[in-house]
Amino acid sequence: MTTFAIPCIEVIHQLWDYLDGELTPDRAQGIAEHLEACAGCNAVSDFEIAFRDTARKLLGEAPPVPALRDRVVAALRAKGFRNQR
Amino acid sequence: MPDTDTHQLSKDALFEREALTWLPHVARFAQSLARDPADADDLVQETFLRAYSAWDTYEPGTGGRSWLFTICRNVHLRTVHRNKRVVAYDDPEAEAMASAGLYQYAVQRGLDVMFDRIELRDALQRSIASLPDEYRLTIVLIELEDCSYAQAAQTLNIPMGTVRSRLFRARRLLQEQLLAFAEDAGYGRGRQAEPSFGPTAESVT
């Protein structure tokens, strides 16, 4: 059995922190090296990345809400707001 | 033009640029808070009215979006007087095991590549809507609004560790629901037994 500097359980535990860019550079480097060498953890990582990318692709852009914007601007104008558009 | 008018115009132009520009994002966040569309619209309006009133306290360039999210959440809490607290699942090791177990389950059912092959938009929207409030808000801020853990913690007024555990749990709940959706739609190798998403002995080595 291959022995890694960071055990698999720790990599899985911190995988999302790693993918979200929330780890220190040293720790991120350690996780990256583990993923490169460990096919099992790398497959889990690929699965999580695919999930994240799908979620962001499908739902990432907040849809425009022109009617609500008009309503909000009208309410703001009643409070003294003077917008340029 | 009098100075006061010039100041007002400049203030309003800044408000338009740094606050109103985030209205679609605030609207989406408000929907995840209020659920009811009419309540969400009211919440957005109230958020911007309060932001405008407090605009002199805003420091330009410091993150209008996070500032608006915080106001939005505070307005919502005050409006509905909700005291309900859900204790977040906070056992990182068990969550890690369960996450790996979920992946194993997907592989066994031939669903590990489903994200690339199945139209999941509606299922994803329904799944997010069905999440408990705490999890839904966290995942909306991190995944859809691209907030950092620190920004989400500030907006939701919870510790970073709680953001982390809620996010972990929310993602797993979503994945479970999407796997179930994919299976029900006939993808993969079919449901062979009652799914078990919990940790398994062979999940993690």
Chai-1 contact restraints between the chains, C-beta under 6 A:
chainA,res_idxA,chainB,res_idxB,connection_type,confidence,min_distance_angstrom,max_distance_angstrom,comment,restraint_id
A,C8,B,V204,contact,1.0,0.0,6.0,A-B,restraint_1
A,C8,B,T205,contact,1.0,0.0,6.0,A-B,restraint_2
A,I9,B,V204,contact,1.0,0.0,6.0,A-B,restraint_3
A,I12,B,A96,contact,1.0,0.0,6.0,A-B,restraint_4
A,I12,B,A100,contact,1.0,0.0,6.0,A-B,restraint_5
A,I12,B,V204,contact,1.0,0.0,6.0,A-B,restraint_6
A,H13,B,P92,contact,1.0,0.0,6.0,A-B,restraint_7
A,H13,B,A96,contact,1.0,0.0,6.0,A-B,restraint_8
A,W16,B,F168,contact,1.0,0.0,6.0,A-B,restraint_9
A,E22,B,Y149,contact,1.0,0.0,6.0,A-B,restraint_10
A,V44,B,Y103,contact,1.0,0.0,6.0,A-B,restraint_11
A,F47,B,Y103,contact,1.0,0.0,6.0,A-B,restraint_12
A,F47,B,D112,contact,1.0,0.0,6.0,A-B,restraint_13
A,A50,B,F115,contact,1.0,0.0,6.0,A-B,restraint_14
A,F51,B,F115,contact,1.0,0.0,6.0,A-B,restraint_15
A,F51,B,Q175,contact,1.0,0.0,6.0,A-B,restraint_16
A,T54,B,F115,contact,1.0,0.0,6.0,A-B,restraint_17
A,A55,B,E143,contact,1.0,0.0,6.0,A-B,restraint_18
A,L58,B,R121,contact,1.0,0.0,6.0,A-B,restraint_19
A,L58,B,L124,contact,1.0,0.0,6.0,A-B,restraint_20
A,L59,B,L144,contact,1.0,0.0,6.0,A-B,restraint_21
A,A62,B,P24,contact,1.0,0.0,6.0,A-B,restraint_22
A,A62,B,H25,contact,1.0,0.0,6.0,A-B,restraint_23
A,A62,B,R28,contact,1.0,0.0,6.0,A-B,restraint_24
A,P64,B,P24,contact,1.0,0.0,6.0,A-B,restraint_25
A,V65,B,P24,contact,1.0,0.0,6.0,A-B,restraint_26
A,V65,B,A27,contact,1.0,0.0,6.0,A-B,restraint_27
A,L68,B,A27,contact,1.0,0.0,6.0,A-B,restraint_28
A,L68,B,D41,contact,1.0,0.0,6.0,A-B,restraint_29
A,R69,B,L23,contact,1.0,0.0,6.0,A-B,restraint_30
A,V72,B,Q45,contact,1.0,0.0,6.0,A-B,restraint_31
A,V72,B,F48,contact,1.0,0.0,6.0,A-B,restraint_32
A,A75,B,Q45,contact,1.0,0.0,6.0,A-B,restraint_33
A,A75,B,L49,contact,1.0,0.0,6.0,A-B,restraint_34
A,L76,B,Y52,contact,1.0,0.0,6.0,A-B,restraint_35
A,F81,B,D12,contact,1.0,0.0,6.0,A-B,restraint_36
A,R82,B,D12,contact,1.0,0.0,6.0,A-B,restraint_37
A,N83,B,E16,contact,1.0,0.0,6.0,A-B,restraint_38
